[in-house]
Amino acid sequence: MKNLQEGAPCRIWYWCPDYSSPVGGVRILYRHVDILNDHGFSASILHRHRGFRCSWFENNTRISWLSKVEFGEHDVIVIPETYASLYEESSTRSKARKKFLKVFNTPARKIIFNQNTYNTFGTYSLGDPDPGGIYLDSGVVAAMVVSEDNRQYLQYAYDKIPIYRIHNSINPDLFFSGGRKKTQIAFMPRKNSDHALQVVALLRVRGVLDDFDVVPIENRTERETASILRESLIFLSFGYPEGISLPPAEAMACGSIVIGYHGMGGREYFRPEYCYPVEMGDILSFAKTVEDVVEIYKKEPRVIEEKRLKASAFIREEYSQDREKSDVLNAWSEIIRRCERKHSLHESHEKGF
């Protein structure tokens, strides 16, 4: 694909939390910056602490730090939804709010990158008369989301700003189906860990897990996580609510049978032909479904083999790097065109035309 924005007058900054432990949304910010720089845009990750770079996944992404950057009117800052609460008054986070306002009140245009719209109104109470917040600020020119479910949610709330859906990609060099599966069940305990505890306990009591190893995935690098998923026959999904819920998709790409919650954002790929969806919070059905899958595997392994390979092929095509790249480039080309039109209209108005 040829460069879409050679000589672009603006700089793009992806403001990113300084997380030293694995958080999937951070990795996505880095990928966007890589895609943009590879195709003629000028983009950089923006960290708070000088010298910081995420090290839990491999990257050579361009990095800048807040203390070293001055923002101009042609710049565009991408703000994660996790910072949106700082837009409102908050006496408990005054230091963080001051840092946020120092960046937000610059002449640069702002894009909100919302990777989980179910957190959008997390700081509001029923008594708030207008929870419009950051999205209605005149400096915000667009928003980006990571699933169709989240696009519809945010568009319903804010129908006056353009919202771009970006397909996340699954790294095909790490998340692929290959080799013999172990009788191993993996899951990530970071969300709804109490649900995981109950499901595993029920299965242990019934003896379902006598021949299986259960492996919680936490504080692992991306490469280590992929290695565990490639070995695991089954992956249990407990994430809810989610913007897109990447771990189950990565597990499917690795040829694991996925059982559990789609987290809302994952409904677009959590289909019965590829996995075993369970209604959120239905612990008993969750455990029974795992037991059923184990029984099928013992009696008719070919059924499980066909399903997991079908799911792997679907995920690797649906969430390919080419699709993510196309979405990112198309969105940013349109965003920059919109910004340039607004800037031209503003200049004409000031000149009295």
Contacts in CASP RR format, 6 or more apart in sequence:
PFRMAT RR
TARGET T0000
AUTHOR 0000-0000-0000
METHOD contacts of the structure
MODEL  1
MKNLQEGAPCRIWYWCPDYSSPVGGVRILYRHVDILNDHGFSASILHRHR
GFRCSWFENNTRISWLSKVEFGEHDVIVIPETYASLYEESSTRSKARKKF
LKVFNTPARKIIFNQNTYNTFGTYSLGDPDPGGIYLDSGVVAAMVVSEDN
RQYLQYAYDKIPIYRIHNSINPDLFFSGGRKKTQIAFMPRKNSDHALQVV
ALLRVRGVLDDFDVVPIENRTERETASILRESLIFLSFGYPEGISLPPAE
AMACGSIVIGYHGMGGREYFRPEYCYPVEMGDILSFAKTVEDVVEIYKKE
PRVIEEKRLKASAFIREEYSQDREKSDVLNAWSEIIRRCERKHSLHESHE
KGF
1 39 0 8 1.000
1 325 0 8 1.000
1 326 0 8 1.000
1 329 0 8 1.000
3 39 0 8 1.000
3 40 0 8 1.000
4 39 0 8 1.000
4 40 0 8 1.000
4 41 0 8 1.000
4 329 0 8 1.000
4 332 0 8 1.000
4 333 0 8 1.000
5 39 0 8 1.000
5 40 0 8 1.000
5 41 0 8 1.000
5 332 0 8 1.000
5 333 0 8 1.000
5 336 0 8 1.000
6 40 0 8 1.000
7 40 0 8 1.000
8 40 0 8 1.000
8 41 0 8 1.000
8 42 0 8 1.000
8 336 0 8 1.000
9 74 0 8 1.000
10 42 0 8 1.000
10 74 0 8 1.000
10 75 0 8 1.000
10 76 0 8 1.000
10 336 0 8 1.000
10 339 0 8 1.000
11 42 0 8 1.000
11 43 0 8 1.000
11 44 0 8 1.000
11 74 0 8 1.000
11 75 0 8 1.000
11 76 0 8 1.000
12 33 0 8 1.000
12 36 0 8 1.000
12 41 0 8 1.000
12 42 0 8 1.000
12 43 0 8 1.000
12 44 0 8 1.000
12 75 0 8 1.000
12 76 0 8 1.000
12 78 0 8 1.000
12 332 0 8 1.000
13 43 0 8 1.000
13 44 0 8 1.000
13 46 0 8 1.000
13 64 0 8 1.000
13 69 0 8 1.000
13 71 0 8 1.000
13 75 0 8 1.000
13 76 0 8 1.000
13 77 0 8 1.000
13 78 0 8 1.000
13 108 0 8 1.000
14 29 0 8 1.000
14 30 0 8 1.000
14 32 0 8 1.000
14 33 0 8 1.000
14 43 0 8 1.000
14 44 0 8 1.000
14 45 0 8 1.000
14 46 0 8 1.000
14 78 0 8 1.000
14 113 0 8 1.000
15 46 0 8 1.000
15 77 0 8 1.000
15 78 0 8 1.000
15 79 0 8 1.000
15 80 0 8 1.000
15 83 0 8 1.000
15 103 0 8 1.000
16 26 0 8 1.000
16 29 0 8 1.000
16 30 0 8 1.000
16 45 0 8 1.000
16 46 0 8 1.000
16 47 0 8 1.000
16 54 0 8 1.000
16 80 0 8 1.000
17 23 0 8 1.000
17 26 0 8 1.000
17 80 0 8 1.000
17 82 0 8 1.000
18 47 0 8 1.000
18 48 0 8 1.000
18 49 0 8 1.000
18 52 0 8 1.000
19 26 0 8 1.000
19 54 0 8 1.000
20 54 0 8 1.000
20 55 0 8 1.000
20 56 0 8 1.000
21 56 0 8 1.000
21 219 0 8 1.000
22 56 0 8 1.000
22 57 0 8 1.000
22 219 0 8 1.000
22 220 0 8 1.000
22 221 0 8 1.000
22 222 0 8 1.000
22 225 0 8 1.000
24 246 0 8 1.000
25 115 0 8 1.000
26 54 0 8 1.000
27 54 0 8 1.000
27 57 0 8 1.000
27 222 0 8 1.000
28 115 0 8 1.000
28 146 0 8 1.000
28 168 0 8 1.000
29 45 0 8 1.000
29 78 0 8 1.000
29 80 0 8 1.000
29 113 0 8 1.000
30 45 0 8 1.000
30 54 0 8 1.000
30 57 0 8 1.000
30 59 0 8 1.000
30 61 0 8 1.000
31 169 0 8 1.000
31 324 0 8 1.000
32 43 0 8 1.000
32 78 0 8 1.000
32 166 0 8 1.000
32 328 0 8 1.000
33 43 0 8 1.000
33 44 0 8 1.000
33 45 0 8 1.000
33 61 0 8 1.000
33 62 0 8 1.000
34 59 0 8 1.000
34 61 0 8 1.000
35 324 0 8 1.000
35 325 0 8 1.000
35 328 0 8 1.000
35 329 0 8 1.000
36 42 0 8 1.000
36 43 0 8 1.000
36 328 0 8 1.000
36 329 0 8 1.000
36 332 0 8 1.000
37 43 0 8 1.000
37 62 0 8 1.000
39 325 0 8 1.000
39 329 0 8 1.000
41 332 0 8 1.000
43 62 0 8 1.000
44 62 0 8 1.000
44 63 0 8 1.000
44 64 0 8 1.000
45 61 0 8 1.000
45 62 0 8 1.000
45 63 0 8 1.000
45 64 0 8 1.000
46 64 0 8 1.000
46 65 0 8 1.000
46 66 0 8 1.000
46 69 0 8 1.000
46 77 0 8 1.000
47 53 0 8 1.000
47 63 0 8 1.000
47 64 0 8 1.000
47 65 0 8 1.000
47 66 0 8 1.000
48 65 0 8 1.000
48 66 0 8 1.000
48 99 0 8 1.000
49 65 0 8 1.000
50 65 0 8 1.000
50 67 0 8 1.000
50 68 0 8 1.000
51 63 0 8 1.000
51 65 0 8 1.000
52 63 0 8 1.000
52 65 0 8 1.000
53 59 0 8 1.000
53 61 0 8 1.000
53 63 0 8 1.000
56 221 0 8 1.000
56 222 0 8 1.000
57 221 0 8 1.000
57 222 0 8 1.000
57 223 0 8 1.000
58 222 0 8 1.000
58 223 0 8 1.000
66 99 0 8 1.000
66 103 0 8 1.000
71 77 0 8 1.000
71 103 0 8 1.000
71 106 0 8 1.000
71 107 0 8 1.000
71 108 0 8 1.000
72 106 0 8 1.000
72 107 0 8 1.000
72 108 0 8 1.000
73 107 0 8 1.000
73 108 0 8 1.000
73 343 0 8 1.000
74 343 0 8 1.000
75 106 0 8 1.000
75 107 0 8 1.000
75 108 0 8 1.000
75 109 0 8 1.000
76 108 0 8 1.000
76 109 0 8 1.000
76 110 0 8 1.000
76 111 0 8 1.000
76 141 0 8 1.000
76 335 0 8 1.000
76 336 0 8 1.000
76 339 0 8 1.000
77 103 0 8 1.000
77 104 0 8 1.000
77 106 0 8 1.000
77 108 0 8 1.000
77 109 0 8 1.000
77 110 0 8 1.000
77 111 0 8 1.000
78 110 0 8 1.000
78 111 0 8 1.000
78 112 0 8 1.000
78 113 0 8 1.000
78 144 0 8 1.000
79 104 0 8 1.000
79 110 0 8 1.000
79 111 0 8 1.000
79 112 0 8 1.000
79 113 0 8 1.000
79 134 0 8 1.000
80 113 0 8 1.000
80 115 0 8 1.000
81 112 0 8 1.000
81 113 0 8 1.000
81 114 0 8 1.000
81 115 0 8 1.000
81 116 0 8 1.000
81 117 0 8 1.000
81 119 0 8 1.000
81 120 0 8 1.000
82 119 0 8 1.000
83 100 0 8 1.000
84 112 0 8 1.000
84 114 0 8 1.000
84 120 0 8 1.000
84 123 0 8 1.000
84 133 0 8 1.000
84 134 0 8 1.000
85 93 0 8 1.000
85 122 0 8 1.000
85 123 0 8 1.000
86 93 0 8 1.000
86 96 0 8 1.000
86 97 0 8 1.000
86 100 0 8 1.000
86 101 0 8 1.000
87 100 0 8 1.000
87 104 0 8 1.000
87 133 0 8 1.000
87 134 0 8 1.000
87 137 0 8 1.000
88 123 0 8 1.000
88 133 0 8 1.000
89 97 0 8 1.000
90 97 0 8 1.000
90 123 0 8 1.000
104 110 0 8 1.000
109 139 0 8 1.000
109 140 0 8 1.000
109 141 0 8 1.000
109 339 0 8 1.000
110 137 0 8 1.000
110 139 0 8 1.000
110 140 0 8 1.000
110 141 0 8 1.000
111 140 0 8 1.000
111 141 0 8 1.000
111 142 0 8 1.000
111 143 0 8 1.000
111 144 0 8 1.000
111 335 0 8 1.000
112 134 0 8 1.000
112 135 0 8 1.000
112 140 0 8 1.000
112 142 0 8 1.000
112 143 0 8 1.000
112 144 0 8 1.000
113 143 0 8 1.000
113 144 0 8 1.000
114 120 0 8 1.000
114 143 0 8 1.000
114 144 0 8 1.000
114 145 0 8 1.000
114 150 0 8 1.000
114 154 0 8 1.000
115 145 0 8 1.000
115 146 0 8 1.000
115 150 0 8 1.000
115 243 0 8 1.000
115 244 0 8 1.000
116 150 0 8 1.000
116 241 0 8 1.000
116 242 0 8 1.000
116 243 0 8 1.000
117 145 0 8 1.000
117 150 0 8 1.000
117 153 0 8 1.000
117 154 0 8 1.000
117 243 0 8 1.000
118 153 0 8 1.000
118 241 0 8 1.000
118 242 0 8 1.000
118 243 0 8 1.000
118 264 0 8 1.000
120 153 0 8 1.000
120 154 0 8 1.000
120 157 0 8 1.000
121 131 0 8 1.000
124 131 0 8 1.000
132 157 0 8 1.000
132 158 0 8 1.000
134 140 0 8 1.000
135 143 0 8 1.000
135 154 0 8 1.000
135 157 0 8 1.000
135 158 0 8 1.000
135 161 0 8 1.000
136 158 0 8 1.000
140 161 0 8 1.000
141 161 0 8 1.000
141 162 0 8 1.000
141 335 0 8 1.000
141 338 0 8 1.000
141 339 0 8 1.000
141 342 0 8 1.000
142 161 0 8 1.000
142 162 0 8 1.000
142 163 0 8 1.000
142 164 0 8 1.000
142 335 0 8 1.000
142 338 0 8 1.000
143 154 0 8 1.000
143 158 0 8 1.000
143 161 0 8 1.000
143 162 0 8 1.000
143 163 0 8 1.000
143 164 0 8 1.000
144 163 0 8 1.000
144 164 0 8 1.000
144 165 0 8 1.000
144 166 0 8 1.000
144 331 0 8 1.000
145 151 0 8 1.000
145 154 0 8 1.000
145 163 0 8 1.000
145 164 0 8 1.000
145 165 0 8 1.000
145 166 0 8 1.000
145 243 0 8 1.000
146 165 0 8 1.000
146 166 0 8 1.000
146 167 0 8 1.000
146 168 0 8 1.000
146 243 0 8 1.000
146 244 0 8 1.000
147 165 0 8 1.000
147 243 0 8 1.000
147 244 0 8 1.000
147 265 0 8 1.000
147 266 0 8 1.000
147 268 0 8 1.000
148 165 0 8 1.000
148 268 0 8 1.000
149 243 0 8 1.000
149 264 0 8 1.000
149 265 0 8 1.000
149 266 0 8 1.000
149 267 0 8 1.000
149 268 0 8 1.000
150 165 0 8 1.000
150 243 0 8 1.000
150 244 0 8 1.000
150 265 0 8 1.000
151 163 0 8 1.000
151 165 0 8 1.000
154 163 0 8 1.000
155 163 0 8 1.000
162 334 0 8 1.000
162 335 0 8 1.000
162 338 0 8 1.000
164 327 0 8 1.000
164 331 0 8 1.000
164 334 0 8 1.000
164 335 0 8 1.000
165 327 0 8 1.000
166 324 0 8 1.000
166 327 0 8 1.000
166 328 0 8 1.000
166 331 0 8 1.000
167 318 0 8 1.000
167 319 0 8 1.000
167 323 0 8 1.000
167 324 0 8 1.000
167 327 0 8 1.000
168 244 0 8 1.000
168 246 0 8 1.000
168 319 0 8 1.000
168 324 0 8 1.000
169 319 0 8 1.000
169 320 0 8 1.000
169 321 0 8 1.000
169 323 0 8 1.000
169 324 0 8 1.000
169 325 0 8 1.000
170 246 0 8 1.000
170 249 0 8 1.000
170 250 0 8 1.000
170 253 0 8 1.000
170 315 0 8 1.000
170 316 0 8 1.000
170 319 0 8 1.000
170 320 0 8 1.000
171 222 0 8 1.000
171 226 0 8 1.000
171 321 0 8 1.000
172 253 0 8 1.000
172 316 0 8 1.000
172 320 0 8 1.000
172 321 0 8 1.000
174 222 0 8 1.000
174 223 0 8 1.000
174 226 0 8 1.000
175 226 0 8 1.000
175 229 0 8 1.000
175 230 0 8 1.000
175 250 0 8 1.000
175 253 0 8 1.000
175 254 0 8 1.000
175 316 0 8 1.000
176 230 0 8 1.000
176 253 0 8 1.000
176 254 0 8 1.000
176 312 0 8 1.000
176 316 0 8 1.000
177 230 0 8 1.000
177 253 0 8 1.000
177 254 0 8 1.000
177 255 0 8 1.000
177 308 0 8 1.000
177 309 0 8 1.000
177 312 0 8 1.000
178 230 0 8 1.000
178 254 0 8 1.000
178 255 0 8 1.000
179 230 0 8 1.000
181 231 0 8 1.000
181 232 0 8 1.000
181 233 0 8 1.000
181 255 0 8 1.000
181 256 0 8 1.000
182 213 0 8 1.000
182 231 0 8 1.000
182 232 0 8 1.000
182 233 0 8 1.000
183 211 0 8 1.000
183 212 0 8 1.000
183 213 0 8 1.000
183 233 0 8 1.000
184 212 0 8 1.000
184 213 0 8 1.000
184 214 0 8 1.000
184 215 0 8 1.000
184 231 0 8 1.000
184 232 0 8 1.000
184 233 0 8 1.000
184 234 0 8 1.000
185 209 0 8 1.000
185 212 0 8 1.000
185 213 0 8 1.000
185 214 0 8 1.000
185 215 0 8 1.000
185 232 0 8 1.000
185 233 0 8 1.000
185 234 0 8 1.000
185 235 0 8 1.000
185 236 0 8 1.000
185 290 0 8 1.000
186 214 0 8 1.000
186 215 0 8 1.000
186 216 0 8 1.000
186 217 0 8 1.000
186 228 0 8 1.000
186 229 0 8 1.000
186 232 0 8 1.000
186 234 0 8 1.000
186 235 0 8 1.000
186 236 0 8 1.000
186 251 0 8 1.000
186 256 0 8 1.000
187 196 0 8 1.000
187 214 0 8 1.000
187 215 0 8 1.000
187 216 0 8 1.000
187 217 0 8 1.000
187 235 0 8 1.000
187 236 0 8 1.000
187 237 0 8 1.000
187 238 0 8 1.000
188 216 0 8 1.000
188 217 0 8 1.000
188 218 0 8 1.000
188 238 0 8 1.000
188 239 0 8 1.000
188 247 0 8 1.000
189 196 0 8 1.000
189 216 0 8 1.000
189 217 0 8 1.000
189 218 0 8 1.000
189 238 0 8 1.000
190 218 0 8 1.000
191 238 0 8 1.000
191 239 0 8 1.000
191 240 0 8 1.000
192 238 0 8 1.000
192 239 0 8 1.000
192 240 0 8 1.000
192 261 0 8 1.000
193 238 0 8 1.000
195 238 0 8 1.000
195 281 0 8 1.000
195 283 0 8 1.000
195 286 0 8 1.000
196 216 0 8 1.000
196 236 0 8 1.000
196 238 0 8 1.000
198 283 0 8 1.000
198 287 0 8 1.000
199 236 0 8 1.000
199 283 0 8 1.000
199 286 0 8 1.000
199 287 0 8 1.000
199 290 0 8 1.000
200 209 0 8 1.000
200 214 0 8 1.000
202 283 0 8 1.000
202 284 0 8 1.000
202 287 0 8 1.000
203 209 0 8 1.000
203 287 0 8 1.000
203 290 0 8 1.000
203 291 0 8 1.000
206 287 0 8 1.000
206 291 0 8 1.000
208 287 0 8 1.000
208 290 0 8 1.000
208 291 0 8 1.000
208 294 0 8 1.000
212 234 0 8 1.000
212 294 0 8 1.000
215 228 0 8 1.000
215 232 0 8 1.000
217 225 0 8 1.000
217 228 0 8 1.000
217 229 0 8 1.000
217 247 0 8 1.000
220 228 0 8 1.000
225 250 0 8 1.000
226 250 0 8 1.000
226 254 0 8 1.000
229 235 0 8 1.000
229 250 0 8 1.000
229 251 0 8 1.000
229 254 0 8 1.000
229 255 0 8 1.000
229 256 0 8 1.000
230 254 0 8 1.000
230 255 0 8 1.000
232 251 0 8 1.000
232 254 0 8 1.000
232 256 0 8 1.000
233 256 0 8 1.000
233 257 0 8 1.000
233 297 0 8 1.000
233 304 0 8 1.000
234 256 0 8 1.000
234 257 0 8 1.000
234 258 0 8 1.000
234 259 0 8 1.000
234 290 0 8 1.000
234 293 0 8 1.000
234 294 0 8 1.000
235 247 0 8 1.000
235 248 0 8 1.000
235 251 0 8 1.000
235 252 0 8 1.000
235 256 0 8 1.000
235 257 0 8 1.000
235 258 0 8 1.000
235 259 0 8 1.000
236 258 0 8 1.000
236 259 0 8 1.000
236 260 0 8 1.000
236 286 0 8 1.000
236 290 0 8 1.000
237 245 0 8 1.000
237 247 0 8 1.000
237 248 0 8 1.000
237 251 0 8 1.000
237 258 0 8 1.000
237 259 0 8 1.000
237 260 0 8 1.000
237 261 0 8 1.000
237 262 0 8 1.000
237 263 0 8 1.000
238 260 0 8 1.000
238 261 0 8 1.000
239 245 0 8 1.000
239 247 0 8 1.000
239 261 0 8 1.000
239 263 0 8 1.000
240 261 0 8 1.000
240 263 0 8 1.000
240 264 0 8 1.000
240 280 0 8 1.000
240 281 0 8 1.000
241 263 0 8 1.000
241 264 0 8 1.000
241 265 0 8 1.000
242 262 0 8 1.000
242 263 0 8 1.000
242 264 0 8 1.000
242 265 0 8 1.000
242 266 0 8 1.000
243 263 0 8 1.000
243 264 0 8 1.000
243 265 0 8 1.000
243 266 0 8 1.000
244 265 0 8 1.000
244 266 0 8 1.000
245 261 0 8 1.000
245 262 0 8 1.000
245 263 0 8 1.000
245 265 0 8 1.000
245 266 0 8 1.000
245 270 0 8 1.000
248 258 0 8 1.000
248 260 0 8 1.000
248 262 0 8 1.000
248 266 0 8 1.000
248 270 0 8 1.000
248 275 0 8 1.000
249 266 0 8 1.000
249 269 0 8 1.000
249 315 0 8 1.000
249 319 0 8 1.000
251 258 0 8 1.000
252 258 0 8 1.000
252 269 0 8 1.000
252 274 0 8 1.000
252 275 0 8 1.000
252 308 0 8 1.000
252 311 0 8 1.000
252 312 0 8 1.000
252 314 0 8 1.000
252 315 0 8 1.000
253 312 0 8 1.000
253 315 0 8 1.000
253 316 0 8 1.000
253 319 0 8 1.000
254 312 0 8 1.000
255 308 0 8 1.000
255 309 0 8 1.000
255 311 0 8 1.000
255 312 0 8 1.000
256 308 0 8 1.000
257 275 0 8 1.000
257 276 0 8 1.000
257 293 0 8 1.000
257 297 0 8 1.000
257 304 0 8 1.000
257 307 0 8 1.000
257 308 0 8 1.000
257 311 0 8 1.000
258 270 0 8 1.000
258 274 0 8 1.000
258 275 0 8 1.000
258 276 0 8 1.000
258 311 0 8 1.000
259 275 0 8 1.000
259 276 0 8 1.000
259 278 0 8 1.000
259 286 0 8 1.000
259 289 0 8 1.000
259 290 0 8 1.000
259 293 0 8 1.000
260 275 0 8 1.000
260 276 0 8 1.000
260 277 0 8 1.000
260 278 0 8 1.000
260 286 0 8 1.000
260 289 0 8 1.000
261 277 0 8 1.000
261 278 0 8 1.000
261 280 0 8 1.000
261 281 0 8 1.000
262 270 0 8 1.000
262 277 0 8 1.000
263 270 0 8 1.000
263 280 0 8 1.000
269 314 0 8 1.000
269 315 0 8 1.000
269 318 0 8 1.000
269 319 0 8 1.000
270 277 0 8 1.000
271 277 0 8 1.000
273 307 0 8 1.000
273 310 0 8 1.000
274 307 0 8 1.000
274 310 0 8 1.000
274 311 0 8 1.000
274 314 0 8 1.000
274 315 0 8 1.000
275 311 0 8 1.000
276 289 0 8 1.000
276 293 0 8 1.000
278 285 0 8 1.000
278 286 0 8 1.000
278 289 0 8 1.000
279 285 0 8 1.000
293 304 0 8 1.000
296 303 0 8 1.000
296 304 0 8 1.000
297 304 0 8 1.000
END
